[in-house]
Amino acid sequence: MKTGPEWHNGPPMCWVLQEEWRDAMGWNGKPVRAILDEGLEWCCKGVSCLVSRHYHAHLNGLTEWPPEWAFWSHCHAGVAEYRREQRRR
């Protein structure tokens, strides 16, 4: 695994944007079972995607995160990107 914010592996590993998680999981009345099931799926898919990208980068000698690999920026910039996209939807 490559490390550093440009590789979304600080530590900690950036596998989901907290605001996106909160929006999906935090609505009132959502059954606990649904939160657990969906949360497990999100975690596994997000971590698997990030680890696969690191492995691909290793195999292909990539030194920079490819622009075609979608990601949220870190901290406030990522939150702003996410909120802009939500408004567009």
Secondary structure, 3 states (H helix, E strand, C coil): CCCEHHHCECCCECCCCHHHHHHHHCCCCCCHHHHHHHHHHHHHHHHHHHHHHHHHHHHHCCCCCCCCCCCCCCHHHHHHHHHHHHHHC
